[in-house]
Amino acid sequence: MKRMIPNIAVKDEMLRDLGMSSIDELFADIPESIRIPKLNLPDGICEAEVKKELSRLAGKNKILLSFLGAGLPQHYSPSVVRAITSRSEFSTAYTPYQAELSQGMLQSIFEYQSAVAAITGMDVGNASMYDWATALGEAARMAHRSNGRLTFLVPKAMNWEKRSVLHNYTKGLGMRIVEYGYDAATGRADLADIQSKLDENVCGLYIENPNFFGVVEEEAQAIGAAVHANGAVFIAGVDPVSLGCIKAPGEYGADIAIGEGQTLGGSLSFGGPSLGIFACKNNFVRQMPGRLVGATKDVNGNRAFCLTLQSREQHIRRDKATSNICSNEALCALQSLVYLSWLGGEGLNCLAVQNMEIAEKGKAALESAGCKAAFSGMNFNEIVIRYPNGTPADKINRKLLKKGIQGGLSLAKYPCAPFRSAGCRASLRSKERWTQSAESARAPKALVHGMRDCALYCFTEVHTDDDIARLAAAVKEAF
């Protein structure tokens, strides 16, 4: 792709066409009193000096061995992902409304949808959502549209930031978000509690598998059966990498499957960009949010691709659309497609099994250092570790940080972080900084009060045996 490099001759030609003699004349209507007189910039330097200065600044960075996850585990992204997705025909592509000019992009989205449907066991996947949290919000609204009910059940073992987004998505509909508990021994969802809360007002129930604690929900099928017996919609949130070795949502009866696609070849660039996975069964497809690409034939009978079922979307239906999402994460979706194609089915299975084995190694190493797993349930990637003698997780993390290690996420301190979007309001008449104004936005009490000595550790294929041994030794010294 040819690039136009700005130069003095081009600038002078543009100014002549505008009837001006300098760039300053373009800004003549801005009063002098509010102009910045001069930018505080150093004199220009050559390329070699720029590289040297940037290297000096980069040298201030401290590279840490990280075991943080909480829903965004660190995975290795092969070079082929960046090599393909950085091609200009992909990175500069816009929403492919004009099908005859966008067959390449449309086909990549179609193949992504097919891959998502295949790994989740669903009939159809959409062109993507913004992230896992917004996919959850859309799934809850979709459940409400399907039966008109207003209560939505979610797990207590769930990231409270997702709950915040869910609250924002559903409060305008008057929906009520109700939590169900988890078994204190296994960490799995409490089926009895779920059954006690399923009634004629419940539009849908959401599970995460594995859940926030990293525990695999082995009773997912029984939960789904109870939800369907109540006439509600069963929604499963999944880690797509885990689907290489644990049952897909479609296999245990889920109507809708959602998840975070950043784990499929994405990078943890300060938390983004993310990719919301969204798939469902055929009988829900007309209530599905977001774009859909379908296969068709052109006038010559050749296979072709186009946007389909657009009557659901806001650019046609306006306020009657299934969702107000007007874009998708097409480049991130392509990234996930390249990653899944690179792995293949067998590769995804091997990666998932490897992650489970590494998590078990991490748990065993920390147990040998004097810790113990907080739950007995089977884990994938993430494990809640309880420190001995009630030692606060924050204290351990401070000591680990001095050794260049980011320990697991403290389950005592983190939930107390304020979220304005979750219905929090400033308390001006008391010493409390924040007060919660919505039941659905509250941090799980069990996480706040009963787990100050617990941390959520994440282990993936990027962690070597030496990394785990280094962590265990540092934790043992920290007591």
C-alpha positions as CSV (number, residue, x, y, z in Angstrom):
1,M,0.0,0.0,0.0
2,K,1.5,3.4,-1.1
3,R,1.8,6.0,1.6
4,M,1.8,9.8,1.1
5,I,4.6,11.3,3.2
6,P,3.8,15.0,4.1
7,N,6.4,17.4,2.9
8,I,7.0,21.2,2.5
9,A,6.0,21.2,-1.2
10,V,2.7,19.5,-0.5
11,K,2.0,21.9,2.4
12,D,2.7,25.0,0.3
13,E,0.4,23.7,-2.5
14,M,-2.4,23.2,0.0
15,L,-1.9,26.7,1.5
16,R,-2.0,28.2,-2.0
17,D,-5.3,26.4,-2.8
18,L,-6.7,27.8,0.5
19,G,-5.5,31.3,-0.3
20,M,-3.2,31.4,2.7
21,S,0.5,32.0,3.3
22,S,1.0,30.1,6.5
23,I,-0.4,27.4,8.8
24,D,-1.0,30.1,11.5
25,E,-3.7,31.7,9.3
26,L,-5.8,28.5,9.7
27,F,-6.2,29.3,13.4
28,A,-6.6,33.0,13.1
29,D,-10.2,32.8,14.5
30,I,-8.8,31.5,17.9
31,P,-8.3,34.4,20.3
32,E,-4.7,35.1,21.3
33,S,-5.6,35.0,24.9
34,I,-6.4,31.3,24.9
35,R,-3.7,30.1,22.6
36,I,-0.7,28.2,23.9
37,P,2.2,30.4,23.1
38,K,4.8,27.7,22.6
39,L,5.0,23.9,23.2
40,N,7.7,23.0,25.7
41,L,9.5,20.6,23.4
42,P,13.2,20.0,23.1
43,D,15.1,20.6,19.9
44,G,14.9,17.9,17.2
45,I,17.4,15.0,17.3
46,C,18.5,12.4,14.7
47,E,17.0,8.9,14.5
48,A,19.9,7.2,16.3
49,E,19.6,9.6,19.2
50,V,15.8,9.0,19.4
51,K,16.3,5.3,19.6
52,K,18.9,5.7,22.3
53,E,16.6,8.0,24.3
54,L,13.7,5.6,24.0
55,S,15.9,2.7,25.1
56,R,16.9,4.8,28.2
57,L,13.2,5.4,29.0
58,A,12.3,1.8,28.4
59,G,15.1,0.8,30.8
60,K,13.0,2.3,33.7
61,N,10.4,-0.4,33.1
62,K,10.4,-3.3,35.6
63,I,9.5,-6.6,34.1
64,L,7.6,-8.7,36.7
65,L,6.7,-12.4,36.8
66,S,2.9,-12.2,36.9
67,F,0.3,-14.6,38.2
68,L,-2.6,-12.3,37.8
69,G,-5.7,-13.3,35.9
70,A,-9.2,-12.8,37.2
71,G,-10.7,-13.6,33.8
72,L,-7.9,-12.3,31.6
73,P,-5.2,-15.0,31.7
74,Q,-1.9,-14.4,29.9
75,H,-1.5,-16.7,26.9
76,Y,1.2,-16.9,24.3
77,S,0.3,-15.2,21.0
78,P,2.2,-16.7,18.0
79,S,3.8,-14.3,15.5
80,V,1.5,-15.4,12.7
81,V,-1.4,-13.6,14.5
82,R,0.2,-10.2,14.3
83,A,1.7,-10.9,10.8
84,I,-1.8,-11.4,9.3
85,T,-3.9,-9.0,11.3
86,S,-1.4,-6.1,10.8
87,R,-1.9,-6.3,7.0
88,S,-3.3,-3.0,5.9
89,E,-6.3,-4.5,4.0
90,F,-7.5,-5.8,7.4
91,S,-6.3,-3.1,9.8
92,T,-7.9,-0.3,7.8
93,A,-11.2,-2.1,6.8
94,Y,-14.5,-0.6,7.9
95,T,-17.9,-2.3,8.4
96,P,-18.5,-4.2,5.1
97,Y,-21.8,-2.7,4.1
98,Q,-20.9,-2.8,0.4
99,A,-20.6,-6.6,0.0
100,E,-19.2,-6.6,-3.5
101,L,-16.2,-4.6,-2.3
102,S,-15.7,-6.4,1.0
103,Q,-15.7,-10.1,0.3
104,G,-12.4,-10.7,2.0
105,M,-13.4,-9.1,5.3
106,L,-16.9,-10.7,5.1
107,Q,-15.4,-14.1,4.6
108,S,-13.0,-13.7,7.6
109,I,-16.0,-12.7,9.8
110,F,-18.0,-15.6,8.5
111,E,-15.2,-18.0,9.3
112,Y,-14.8,-16.5,12.8
113,Q,-18.6,-17.0,13.4
114,S,-18.2,-20.6,12.3
115,A,-15.3,-21.2,14.6
116,V,-17.1,-19.7,17.6
117,A,-20.2,-21.8,16.8
118,A,-18.0,-24.9,16.6
119,I,-16.1,-24.5,19.9
120,T,-19.2,-23.5,21.9
121,G,-21.4,-26.2,20.4
122,M,-24.0,-23.5,19.3
123,D,-25.8,-23.1,16.0
124,V,-24.7,-19.6,15.2
125,G,-22.2,-17.0,16.4
126,N,-22.3,-13.3,15.8
127,A,-19.6,-11.1,14.3
128,S,-18.5,-10.2,17.9
129,M,-19.3,-7.9,20.8
130,Y,-17.1,-5.4,22.6
131,D,-16.0,-7.7,25.5
132,W,-17.3,-10.4,27.9
133,A,-19.1,-8.0,30.2
134,T,-21.1,-6.3,27.4
135,A,-21.9,-9.7,25.9
136,L,-23.4,-10.6,29.3
137,G,-25.5,-7.5,29.4
138,E,-26.8,-8.2,25.9
139,A,-27.5,-11.9,26.9
140,A,-29.5,-10.8,29.9
141,R,-31.6,-8.4,27.8
142,M,-32.1,-11.1,25.2
143,A,-33.4,-13.5,27.9
144,H,-35.8,-10.8,29.0
145,R,-37.0,-10.2,25.4
146,S,-37.6,-14.0,24.9
147,N,-40.2,-14.3,27.8
148,G,-40.8,-10.8,29.2
149,R,-39.7,-11.7,32.8
150,L,-37.6,-9.4,34.9
151,T,-35.4,-11.4,37.3
152,F,-32.0,-12.5,36.2
153,L,-29.9,-14.9,38.3
154,V,-26.1,-14.6,38.4
155,P,-23.4,-16.4,40.4
156,K,-21.8,-14.9,43.5
157,A,-18.6,-16.4,42.2
158,M,-18.4,-13.8,39.5
159,N,-16.2,-10.8,38.7
160,W,-17.9,-7.8,40.2
161,E,-16.9,-5.6,37.3
162,K,-19.0,-7.7,35.0
163,R,-21.8,-7.3,37.4
164,S,-21.4,-3.6,37.2
165,V,-21.8,-3.6,33.4
166,L,-24.7,-6.0,33.7
167,H,-26.5,-3.6,36.1
168,N,-26.0,-0.7,33.6
169,Y,-27.4,-2.8,30.7
170,T,-30.5,-4.0,32.6
171,K,-31.5,-1.2,34.9
172,G,-33.4,0.7,32.2
173,L,-35.6,-2.3,31.7
174,G,-36.4,-2.5,35.4
175,M,-34.7,-5.9,35.6
176,R,-33.7,-7.3,39.0
177,I,-30.3,-9.0,39.4
178,V,-30.3,-11.7,42.0
179,E,-27.2,-13.7,43.1
180,Y,-27.1,-17.4,43.9
181,G,-24.5,-18.9,46.1
182,Y,-21.6,-21.4,45.8
183,D,-20.6,-24.4,47.8
184,A,-18.1,-23.4,50.4
185,A,-16.2,-26.7,50.1
186,T,-16.0,-27.2,46.3
187,G,-16.4,-23.6,45.0
188,R,-19.1,-24.8,42.5
189,A,-22.5,-23.2,42.1
190,D,-25.0,-24.2,44.8
191,L,-27.7,-26.2,42.9
192,A,-30.1,-26.2,45.8
193,D,-29.9,-22.4,46.1
194,I,-30.5,-22.1,42.4
195,Q,-33.6,-24.2,42.6
196,S,-34.9,-22.2,45.5
197,K,-34.6,-19.0,43.5
198,L,-36.0,-20.2,40.2
199,D,-39.6,-18.9,39.9
200,E,-42.1,-17.5,37.4
201,N,-40.3,-14.2,37.5
202,V,-36.9,-15.5,36.3
203,C,-36.1,-14.7,32.7
204,G,-32.7,-16.4,32.7
205,L,-29.8,-17.8,34.6
206,Y,-26.1,-17.2,34.0
207,I,-23.3,-19.5,35.0
208,E,-19.6,-19.2,34.4
209,N,-17.7,-22.4,33.5
210,P,-15.0,-22.2,34.9
211,N,-16.3,-19.7,37.4
212,F,-14.4,-16.7,38.9
213,F,-12.6,-19.0,41.3
214,G,-11.4,-21.1,38.3
215,V,-13.6,-24.0,39.4
216,V,-15.2,-26.1,36.7
217,E,-19.0,-26.3,37.1
218,E,-19.4,-30.1,37.0
219,E,-23.2,-29.8,37.5
220,A,-23.8,-27.5,34.6
221,Q,-26.2,-29.9,32.9
222,A,-28.3,-30.3,36.0
223,I,-28.4,-26.5,36.4
224,G,-29.5,-26.1,32.7
225,A,-32.2,-28.7,33.2
226,A,-33.6,-26.8,36.2
227,V,-33.5,-23.5,34.3
228,H,-35.4,-25.0,31.3
229,A,-38.0,-26.7,33.5
230,N,-38.7,-23.2,34.8
231,G,-39.2,-21.8,31.3
232,A,-36.1,-19.6,31.6
233,V,-33.1,-19.0,29.3
234,F,-29.8,-20.8,30.2
235,I,-26.7,-18.7,29.5
236,A,-23.1,-19.9,29.9
237,G,-20.0,-17.8,30.1
238,V,-16.9,-19.6,29.1
239,D,-13.1,-19.3,28.7
240,P,-12.7,-20.4,25.0
241,V,-9.4,-22.0,25.7
242,S,-11.0,-24.3,28.3
243,L,-13.3,-25.6,25.6
244,G,-10.4,-27.7,24.4
245,C,-10.9,-30.1,27.2
246,I,-14.2,-29.4,29.1
247,K,-17.7,-29.7,27.7
248,A,-18.9,-27.0,25.4
249,P,-22.0,-25.0,26.5
250,G,-24.1,-26.6,23.7
251,E,-23.4,-30.1,25.2
252,Y,-24.9,-29.2,28.5
253,G,-28.0,-27.5,27.2
254,A,-27.0,-23.8,27.1
255,D,-29.2,-21.5,25.0
256,I,-26.6,-18.7,24.8
257,A,-22.9,-18.9,25.1
258,I,-20.7,-15.9,25.8
259,G,-17.1,-15.3,26.7
260,E,-13.9,-13.3,26.3
261,G,-12.0,-13.7,23.1
262,Q,-8.9,-11.8,24.1
263,T,-7.4,-15.1,25.3
264,L,-7.4,-16.3,21.6
265,G,-4.2,-14.6,20.4
266,G,-4.8,-11.2,22.0
267,S,-2.3,-9.3,24.1
268,L,-2.8,-7.9,27.6
269,S,-2.2,-4.3,26.5
270,F,-3.3,-2.6,29.7
271,G,-6.4,-4.7,29.7
272,G,-7.4,-4.4,26.0
273,P,-8.5,-4.6,23.3
274,S,-11.1,-7.1,24.2
275,L,-13.5,-9.3,22.1
276,G,-16.9,-10.4,23.2
277,I,-17.9,-13.9,22.1
278,F,-21.6,-14.4,21.5
279,A,-23.3,-17.5,20.2
280,C,-26.8,-19.1,20.5
281,K,-29.2,-21.8,19.3
282,N,-31.2,-21.2,16.1
283,N,-34.5,-20.5,17.8
284,F,-32.9,-17.4,19.4
285,V,-31.1,-16.0,16.4
286,R,-33.6,-13.3,15.6
287,Q,-33.2,-11.9,19.1
288,M,-29.4,-12.0,18.8
289,P,-27.5,-8.6,19.1
290,G,-24.8,-7.5,16.7
291,R,-23.8,-8.2,13.2
292,L,-24.3,-11.5,11.3
293,V,-22.5,-12.5,8.1
294,G,-24.1,-15.2,6.0
295,A,-23.1,-17.2,2.9
296,T,-25.0,-16.7,-0.3
297,K,-24.4,-16.8,-4.1
298,D,-23.6,-14.0,-6.5
299,V,-25.3,-13.4,-9.9
300,N,-22.9,-15.9,-11.4
301,G,-23.7,-18.6,-8.9
302,N,-20.4,-18.3,-7.0
303,R,-20.3,-18.5,-3.2
304,A,-20.4,-15.1,-1.7
305,F,-20.8,-13.4,1.7
306,C,-23.0,-10.6,3.0
307,L,-24.5,-9.1,6.1
308,T,-27.7,-10.9,6.9
309,L,-30.8,-10.5,9.2
310,Q,-30.0,-6.8,9.3
311,S,-33.6,-6.0,10.3
312,R,-32.6,-6.8,13.9
313,E,-30.0,-3.9,13.9
314,Q,-30.2,-0.3,15.0
315,H,-29.2,1.2,11.6
316,I,-32.5,-0.2,10.3
317,R,-34.8,-0.7,13.3
318,R,-33.6,2.2,15.4
319,D,-35.3,2.1,18.8
320,K,-36.9,-1.3,18.0
321,A,-33.5,-3.0,17.3
322,T,-32.4,-5.9,19.5
323,S,-29.3,-3.9,20.5
324,N,-27.8,-0.5,20.1
325,I,-24.4,-2.0,19.3
326,C,-23.5,-0.5,15.9
327,S,-20.0,-2.0,15.3
328,N,-18.0,-5.1,16.2
329,E,-14.5,-6.0,17.0
330,A,-13.7,-7.4,13.5
331,L,-9.9,-7.0,13.7
332,C,-9.9,-8.8,17.1
333,A,-12.2,-11.4,15.7
334,L,-9.8,-12.0,12.9
335,Q,-7.0,-12.3,15.4
336,S,-9.0,-15.0,17.2
337,L,-9.7,-16.8,13.9
338,V,-6.0,-16.8,13.0
339,Y,-5.1,-18.2,16.4
340,L,-7.7,-20.9,16.3
341,S,-6.8,-21.9,12.8
342,W,-3.1,-22.0,13.8
343,L,-3.9,-24.3,16.7
344,G,-6.5,-26.5,15.1
345,G,-8.8,-28.7,17.1
346,E,-6.0,-31.0,18.4
347,G,-3.9,-28.0,19.2
348,L,-6.7,-26.4,21.3
349,N,-7.1,-29.7,23.2
350,C,-3.4,-29.9,23.9
351,L,-3.3,-26.3,25.0
352,A,-6.2,-26.7,27.4
353,V,-4.8,-29.9,28.9
354,Q,-1.4,-28.2,29.3
355,N,-3.1,-25.3,31.2
356,M,-4.9,-27.6,33.5
357,E,-1.6,-29.5,34.2
358,I,0.3,-26.3,34.9
359,A,-2.4,-25.1,37.2
360,E,-2.1,-28.3,39.2
361,K,1.7,-27.9,39.3
362,G,1.2,-24.4,40.7
363,K,-1.3,-25.6,43.3
364,A,1.0,-28.4,44.4
365,A,4.0,-26.0,44.6
366,L,2.1,-23.5,46.8
367,E,0.7,-26.3,49.0
368,S,4.3,-27.5,49.5
369,A,5.1,-24.0,50.6
370,G,2.5,-24.1,53.4
371,C,-0.6,-22.8,51.5
372,K,-3.7,-24.8,50.6
373,A,-6.4,-24.6,47.9
374,A,-9.5,-22.9,49.2
375,F,-11.8,-25.2,47.2
376,S,-11.7,-28.8,46.3
377,G,-13.4,-28.5,42.9
378,M,-11.5,-29.1,39.6
379,N,-9.8,-26.0,38.4
380,F,-8.8,-24.5,35.0
381,N,-6.1,-21.9,34.9
382,E,-7.1,-20.1,38.1
383,I,-7.0,-21.3,41.7
384,V,-7.9,-19.7,45.0
385,I,-5.0,-20.1,47.4
386,R,-5.4,-19.6,51.1
387,Y,-2.4,-18.5,53.1
388,P,-1.6,-20.1,56.5
389,N,-2.4,-18.6,59.9
390,G,-4.8,-16.1,58.3
391,T,-1.9,-14.1,56.7
392,P,-3.5,-11.3,54.6
393,A,-3.1,-11.7,50.9
394,D,-2.1,-8.1,50.6
395,K,0.8,-8.5,52.9
396,I,2.1,-11.5,50.9
397,N,1.7,-9.6,47.7
398,R,3.8,-6.7,49.0
399,K,6.6,-9.0,49.8
400,L,6.3,-10.8,46.5
401,L,6.5,-7.5,44.6
402,K,9.9,-6.8,46.2
403,K,11.1,-10.0,44.6
404,G,9.8,-9.0,41.2
405,I,6.6,-11.2,41.4
406,Q,3.0,-10.2,41.0
407,G,1.1,-12.5,43.2
408,G,-2.5,-13.6,42.9
409,L,-5.3,-11.2,43.1
410,S,-6.2,-10.5,46.7
411,L,-9.9,-11.4,47.3
412,A,-10.1,-9.1,50.3
413,K,-9.1,-5.7,49.0
414,Y,-10.1,-5.7,45.4
415,P,-13.9,-6.0,45.7
416,C,-13.9,-2.8,47.8
417,A,-12.9,-0.7,44.8
418,P,-15.6,1.8,44.0
419,F,-17.6,1.6,40.8
420,R,-19.7,4.6,39.9
421,S,-21.2,2.8,37.0
422,A,-22.4,0.0,39.3
423,G,-24.9,2.3,41.0
424,C,-22.5,3.7,43.5
425,R,-23.0,7.3,44.8
426,A,-20.7,9.6,46.6
427,S,-21.5,9.9,50.3
428,L,-21.1,13.6,51.2
429,R,-22.5,13.4,54.7
430,S,-20.5,10.6,56.1
431,K,-16.9,9.4,56.5
432,E,-17.6,6.6,54.1
433,R,-16.2,7.3,50.7
434,W,-18.8,5.3,48.7
435,T,-22.1,3.7,49.5
436,Q,-23.8,1.1,47.4
437,S,-27.2,2.1,46.1
438,A,-28.1,-1.1,44.2
439,E,-28.2,-4.7,45.4
440,S,-26.9,-5.9,42.0
441,A,-23.8,-3.7,42.3
442,R,-22.6,-4.9,45.7
443,A,-19.3,-6.9,45.9
444,P,-19.9,-10.5,47.1
445,K,-19.9,-10.4,50.9
446,A,-18.1,-13.8,51.1
447,L,-15.2,-12.3,49.1
448,V,-15.0,-9.2,51.2
449,H,-15.3,-10.7,54.7
450,G,-14.2,-14.3,54.5
451,M,-11.3,-14.3,52.1
452,R,-8.8,-11.7,53.2
453,D,-6.2,-14.5,53.5
454,C,-6.9,-15.7,49.9
455,A,-5.5,-14.9,46.5
456,L,-6.6,-15.9,43.0
457,Y,-3.6,-17.3,41.2
458,C,-3.5,-17.8,37.4
459,F,-1.3,-20.3,35.8
460,T,-1.0,-20.8,32.0
461,E,1.4,-22.1,29.4
462,V,3.6,-19.0,29.7
463,H,4.7,-20.2,33.2
464,T,7.6,-22.5,33.3
465,D,8.6,-25.0,36.1
466,D,11.3,-22.5,37.1
467,D,8.7,-19.7,37.4
468,I,6.5,-21.8,39.6
469,A,9.4,-22.8,41.8
470,R,10.5,-19.2,42.1
471,L,6.9,-18.3,43.2
472,A,6.7,-21.0,45.8
473,A,10.1,-20.1,47.3
474,A,9.1,-16.5,47.5
475,V,5.7,-17.2,49.1
476,K,7.3,-19.5,51.7
477,E,9.7,-16.7,52.6
478,A,6.9,-14.2,52.9
479,F,5.1,-15.8,55.8
